[in-house]
Amino acid sequence: MSLITHPQARELTKSVRATVLVFKDPRSQELLNRIERLAPSEANALIMGETGTGKELVARHVHHLSRRHQAPFVAVNCGAFPESLVESELFGHEKGSFTGATSNKVGWFEAANGGTLFLDEIGDLPLSMQVKLLRVLQEREVVRLGSRTPIPIDVRVVAATNVNLADAVVAGNFREDLFYRLHVATIRLPPLRERPGDILPLAEFFVNEHCQRLGYQRASLSAEAERKLLMHNWPGNIRELENAIHHALLVCRHQLVQPSDLQLAEMRSSSASPRLDTPVQAIGAAQEVSLEAALNALYERNLPDLYEHIEEVLFRTAYRFCHGNQLQTGRLLGISRNIVRARLEKIGEL
């Protein structure tokens, strides 16, 4: 069984990223074969998969298997910066190019020169920056903000996304020419629910790992706990599995994890979908009545911090409806991506 771990796994305990990948399931073994075939090339790569499936781990493995493995691997989250700072972060800036630019700064492309630049959440990149990124990929040079002098670069770009970029192109949220420039070597990471053969090997790895971190004696999973793990849908993928094992080890007795020790969240819709033959006006009216009734029920319970509770539910459900895309969540709610990110960090979604 092949295994890939993140070099800073123990620093990512509060992250939604996966910290380990195993390749036991047949689908995972096919994935590993594809990675090993594509990695030695110099082609840009696009990794697609849900949050928590291990996209950064795959990007690091692609880098490790390439001729660039002794050069830098630089990971950048495209959704982590305010739109006004994206250009400076990616391409660098010159002293005095804007207020607060007190010195020259090397951008991420220059920092990764000779190696691999991993652009996570590429779908969150503003359209204005997509144009400039496309030019960099075509010309193999960057121009720092506030400068007119191009700087040659030798960088392999590996991008990742948890949204369907083809749909984003159709919706006008992602440039078609950039999509095809990145869509050369594609790697699709199946969610954990589609590779059940990896669930128990991953669980066993996390049991051993967290026993060591916590200073516990070696623990194990009961047969019933293993069955519960195999039956779960894993919407949060590998990171959800790790968190479930971590919690179970904290509460289990006699170093044996039982089904009751596993807290597994079920993400199911609480209301049925409307009939296709129901008039649109009737659907809208019914939904307004349903929302008003739900709010009235909350008012009657007289919950503390009710506004914060409603806001938290609103942002969490919108974020999941948009499959973890902050930009689309902002457009859905009619607010900026920066506000979305701040709220998601506040409620623990990031």
C-alpha positions, -999 to 999 in steps of 0.1 A, spaced: 0 0 0 14 34 -10 12 63 14 18 101 11 20 124 41 21 162 44 55 174 56 38 198 81 10 175 90 11 183 127 8 220 121 -25 215 102 -46 202 130 -72 230 125 -70 229 87 -96 215 63 -68 200 42 -60 164 41 -27 155 57 -22 119 43 -32 99 13 -32 61 10 -36 42 -23 -53 9 -14 -86 12 -32 -84 3 -69 -95 38 -79 -67 52 -58 -42 29 -74 -53 41 -108 -50 77 -96 -14 70 -83 -5 55 -117 -18 86 -135 2 109 -111 33 89 -118 28 92 -156 21 129 -156 46 141 -130 78 139 -150 65 161 -177 69 199 -178 32 205 -185 10 226 -163 -13 205 -142 -48 210 -129 -60 190 -98 -97 188 -92 -114 174 -61 -136 182 -32 -123 200 -1 -103 175 21 -94 150 -7 -57 158 -6 -51 181 -36 -20 198 -21 -6 164 -12 -9 153 -48 7 186 -60 36 180 -37 40 144 -50 39 157 -86 68 180 -76 87 153 -59 85 130 -89 96 157 -114 130 169 -124 123 200 -103 122 181 -70 153 198 -56 140 232 -64 113 251 -43 77 240 -40 57 271 -32 20 267 -22 -3 297 -25 -40 299 -17 -56 322 -43 -86 329 -21 -65 340 9 -56 375 -2 -78 406 -7 -83 414 -43 -62 445 -40 -31 425 -29 -33 395 -53 -11 411 -80 15 421 -55 16 387 -39 18 367 -71 41 390 -92 59 411 -66 62 449 -64 87 477 -64 94 502 -36 69 531 -38 45 513 -62 16 519 -38 10 532 -3 28 509 22 53 495 -4 84 505 16 107 481 -1 110 458 -31 92 425 -27 96 392 -46 63 376 -57 54 340 -54 64 333 -91 99 345 -85 101 326 -52 92 294 -70 117 300 -99 131 267 -110 105 247 -91 68 243 -88 41 269 -79 10 254 -65 -20 277 -69 -48 264 -47 -84 276 -51 -76 289 -86 -113 295 -92 -112 323 -66 -88 343 -86 -103 376 -98 -109 379 -136 -85 408 -138 -57 386 -123 -67 357 -146 -57 378 -176 -23 386 -160 -17 350 -150 -24 338 -186 2 362 -199 27 350 -174 21 314 -185 24 323 -221 54 346 -219 73 329 -191 80 362 -174 66 384 -147 65 422 -143 65 435 -108 38 460 -98 53 494 -103 79 482 -128 82 479 -166 110 454 -166 101 418 -173 118 391 -152 122 357 -169 109 328 -148 111 290 -151 81 277 -131 58 248 -134 23 257 -123 1 232 -106 -34 246 -100 -62 231 -79 -99 237 -75 -128 223 -57 -153 237 -82 -161 227 -117 -141 252 -138 -159 243 -170 -191 254 -154 -173 286 -141 -163 293 -177 -199 290 -189 -210 312 -161 -184 339 -170 -165 335 -138 -134 319 -153 -115 327 -185 -118 301 -212 -83 306 -225 -68 303 -190 -89 271 -185 -74 255 -215 -39 267 -207 -42 249 -173 -62 219 -185 -32 201 -200 -24 174 -174 -56 169 -154 -58 149 -122 -93 142 -107 -93 132 -70 -123 110 -63 -140 118 -29 -135 94 -1 -170 79 -5 -160 67 -40 -129 49 -28 -141 29 3 -110 7 2 -90 36 16 -112 43 46 -100 17 70 -63 20 61 -66 58 66 -85 53 99 -58 29 112 -31 54 102 -49 82 121 -54 60 152 -17 53 154 -7 89 146 -30 105 172 -21 79 198 15 91 194 5 128 195 -16 123 226 8 100 244 -18 72 245 -12 35 244 -19 19 211 -56 18 204 -78 -1 179 -112 1 162 -139 -24 170 -155 -43 142 -187 -23 147 -168 9 146 -152 -2 113 -186 -9 99 -199 25 109 -169 42 92 -175 22 60 -212 32 59 -206 69 64 -208 92 33 -177 114 43 -188 148 29 -156 163 45 -135 135 31 -101 127 46 -100 156 70 -134 147 84 -122 111 89 -91 123 108 -112 146 130 -136 118 138 -108 95 148 -91 122 169 -124 128 188 -130 90 192 -96 85 208 -103 113 233 -135 96 246 -131 59 241 -124 35 269 -98 7 272 -81 18 240 -110 4 219 -130 27 197 -167 18 197 -194 31 173 -207 55 200 -173 71 202 -176 82 165 -193 116 160 -202 116 123 -223 145 109 -250 137 84 -254 164 58 -290 158 47 -315 183 35 -343 188 60 -370 196 34 -381 178 3 -377 193 -31 -408 209 -47 -427 190 -74 -417 198 -109 -453 207 -119 -457 232 -90 -461 268 -103 -430 290 -97 -452 316 -79 -465 289 -55 -430 276 -48 -418 311 -40 -448 318 -17 -444 285 1 -407 291 6 -414 326 21 -440 311 45 -416 283 54 -387 308 61 -411 330 82 -423 300 101 -388 289 109 -378 323 121 -409 325 143 -401 292 158 -366 305 167 -381 336 182 -403 315 204 -373 296 217 -357 329 229 -322 317 221 -292 338 233 -272 355 205 -299 347 180 -287 370 153 -252 354 154 -268 320 152 -289 329 122 -259 345 105 -237 315 111 -263 291 96 -267 314 66 -230 316 58 -224 279 65 -253 267 43 -244 291 15 -208 281 15 -217 244 13 -243 251 -14 -215 267 -35 -193 236 -29 -167 256 -8 -162 284 -33 -158 317 -15 -163 338 -46 -195 321 -56 -207 323 -20 -202 361 -21 -221 364 -53 -249 343 -40 -253 365 -9 -245 398 -27 -214 406 -6 -176 406 -12 -154 376 -9 -134 393 18 -165 395 40 -173 359 32 -138 348 42 -139 368 75 -173 352 85 -162 317 76 -131 321 97 -152 334 125 -175 304 125 -147 279 120 -154 268 84 -118 278 74 
